[in-house]
Amino acid sequence: MVEHIVPTNLVIRESNMNMSIPLQTVTRILSAIILVLIGCIASAKSPLPKDNQEFTDEDFQKFFGLLENGKITMEKNEQRCANEIIGFTYTGANLKQTGAPTRIDYNVTALDMTVDGRPFRSKYRNATFGEWTGQVFKPLCGGLYSFTVDFAVKLPKRTDPRDISIRIYMQREGDQRPGLMVMEAHPSGSDGYATGHISIVLPMATGDEVSTWSTLNNGKDELLIESISITGYKISHLPELTRDFDQTAWSDDMKALGSRLGAQMP
């Protein structure tokens, strides 16, 4: 039988000094170095995704090429929407809201620019001007949509977090704005600070509207929303909820909802 002797110590000799380092320690050090190197390589090869991809003429043509006398038929819109990918995140900060129900303005990521006279849109991660006013989302494509809202608020003195609510409203054709409240959340916290979260999935038809509102039950104190974000995306296409499009009527709706720019075209 041949015996194999596994060393348990690594001996390093330098000049007249002997130093013994456990092999297990050396292995751990080498493993740590390797992990750091792998992390650096991964970071170098995985940059953050850019969100500055503008619509091209071809992208615009996919919508505007369907317009005839300012309208798109239901059939053409349904065909376009079948492959339309919609997803966005908007944020707001330091919003001073009255105690009465007040619509939330996502002021940090407000879209306020156009490209060659046309509304700017990130190619991959933003709704168009014609679908988003900064406060209200109004989809061109019918579908099943997911919405998530996260928020943080400063609590006025002697205010119970349960007296504060952030609400999601949905308005359908024929409803009076802002429509029906479909979800409500109260923040939790103490010592002047509270946070909350909302998540909901909604079937939306072309032209339906989703907005978020804040309320403070006493209706007197001012509420400060320190930060808030809304994320929405289309989970699936619903052809039965996709309708025709009238540019003039749509523009009037967007202006009534306070769209800053681009209300005249989606």
N, C-alpha and C positions, 0 to 999 in steps of 0.2 A: 504494500500500500504506500502511495506517495502522499506525503503531507504537504499541504499548501499553507504557507504562513502569510497571513494578511497583516500588513503593518497597521498599527493603530496610531502611530505618531509619525509626523514628517519632521526630519531633522535638518535644520539649516545651519551650516557652518560658515562663519564669516570671521576672518582673522583668528583670534584665539578664543572667540566666544561661541558657545553652543547654545542654540535656542530650539526647544522642542515645541511644536504646534500640533494639537490634535488634528487628525485627518478630517474629522467631522466638521471642525471649525473652518478648515480650508474649503471644504465642499460647500458650506453655507455661503462663504464669501464669494466664491466663484459663481454660485447660483444667483446671488443678488446682483452681481455685475452683469451676468447674462440677461437677467430680467430687465435691468435698466437699459441695456443696449437694444433689446427687442422693443421696449417701449419707445425709445427714440426713433427706431426705424419705422414703427407703426405710425408714430405721430407725423413723421416726414412724408409718409405715403398716404395719409388719410386727412387731408385738409378739410376744414369745415365747408359745408356746401354754400355756394354763393346764392344770393337771392336778388341778383341784379340782372337777370336774363330778361331783356325787354322783348315784347311781342315783335315779331317780324311782319313784313307786309303779307306774307303767306298766312300767318296766324290771324291777322285782321281779316283777310279775305275769306277765311272759313266762316266768319259770321256775316260781314258786310256784303259778301258776294251773294248771300241768300235774300237780301232785302229787295223787295219789289214794291215801289210806291210807299216806302217806309214800313213795310210789313213783311213778316215771315210766316208762312203757313204752318199749321200744326204739324203736318207731315214732314216738312223740311226741318223744322226745329227739333222734332223727335229724332230724326236721323242724325242731326248734328250732336244732340245731347247724349246719344247712346255711348259715344266715346269721349265725352267731355269729362276731364278730371278737374275737380274743384276742391281746393283746400286752402286754408288761411289761418293765420294767428295775428290778432291785433291786441295792442296793449294801451292802457291808460295809466296815468299817475297824478297824484296830488289834485284830485278832483273834489272841489267843494260843492257838495250836494245839499239842497234844502231838505228839511224833514219830510215834506210832501213827496209823493211819488215823482221821481225825476229820472229821465232817460239818461243813460250813461254814454259819455263821449270818449271814445278811445283815442285820446289826443296825442299819445306818443307816436303811434304809427299812422297818423292821419295822412292820407294821400292828397297831395296838393300840387300835382304837376301834370303836364301833358307832354306828349312826344309828337312833334309835327302837327300840333293841333288836335291830336287824338289822346284820349286818356291813357296814362301810363298804367301798365299792368306787368307785374312780375310774371314771367312765363309759366312758372311752376307753382308758386306758393301764395298767390294773392287773388282775391276776387277783383273783378273789374269795377270801375267807377259806377257802371250801370247796375251793379249788384250790391254795392256797399257805399253807404253815405258817410261812414265814420261812426255811425250809431245804429244803423239798421241794415240787415242783410236781406236782400230780395233776389232770390235765385231765378235765373233765366231757364234753368233746367229742372224739371220735376225729378224727385228722387228721395231716397232715404238718407237723411242727414244726421250726423252726430255733432253735438255741441258740448263743449266743456268750458266752464268759467271758474277761474281761481281769483280770489280777492283778499285784500288785507285792509282793515279799516282802523282808524284812530277812534277810540271810544270817548264820547263826550263825558264830562263828569256826571256821576250818578246815573250812568246809562247801563242797563243790562244788555249784553250782546243779543239776547233773544228779542229785544225791541228793534233790532236792525235786520233788514232782509234785503237780499238781492234776488230779483225775480226775472224770469224769462217769459216774455209774451210772444204769442204767435197770432198774426192777423191773416185770416183767409178772405177770399173775395166775398164781399157783402158784409163783413164784420166792421164794426167801428174801431178805428185805431185807438190803442195799440193792439186790440184783439183780446184773446183770452190768456190768462196766466196759466202756463203749462208746468212751471216748476218754480219752487221757492227754496231758498237756503238761508239759515241764520248762522252768523259766524260764532266761533267759540274762542274764548280767551279771557284775559283779565289784565289789570294794571294798565288800562288805557289802550290795549291793543288786542285785536281779534282777527282771525282768518277764517275763510270758508271756501267751499267747493260745490259746484253744481255739474251734473252730467246728465244728458238726456239725448234720446234719439227720436227724431220727428220725420214723418212723411210730409214732404213739402211739394206743392204744385208750383208751376211757373207763376211768378208774381206774388206768392205768399211772402209774409214779412216776419222776421224774428228780431226782437230788440230786447235789451236788458235794462232794468230799472232798479233804483235804490229807494228805500223808504226807511224812515225812522218814526216809530209809532207815536211819539208825543207830538210830531209835526212841527216842533218849535226849534229845537237845536239844529245846528248845522252839522252835517256829517262829512268827514274827510276820508275819502277813499285814497289810501296811500298808494295802492297799486291794484291793477285788475287786468286780466287777460281773457280773451275769448278765442277759442280754437274751434273751427268748424270744417267739416269735410263731407263730401258726398260718398256714402257707403256703397250705394248701388243706384242704378238708373231705374226709374219707374215710368214707362211710356204712357201709362194711363193718366199720369199727373202732369205730363208735358203738354203745354198749350201753345197757341199761336202767339205772335209777338207784334205789338203795335208800337212803333218807336215814339210817336207823339204822346200817346197815353202813358207810356212808361216814363217818358221824360217829365211829364206833369206830376206823376206820382213821386219821382225822385226829388223833384224840386220841393214838393210839399213836405217831404221828409227831411229837407235841409241839406241835400247833397251840395257840396261846395263847388266841385268842378265836374265836368263831364256828364252832367245830368242829361244832356241832349243825345248822348250816344253810349251804348253799353261797351 
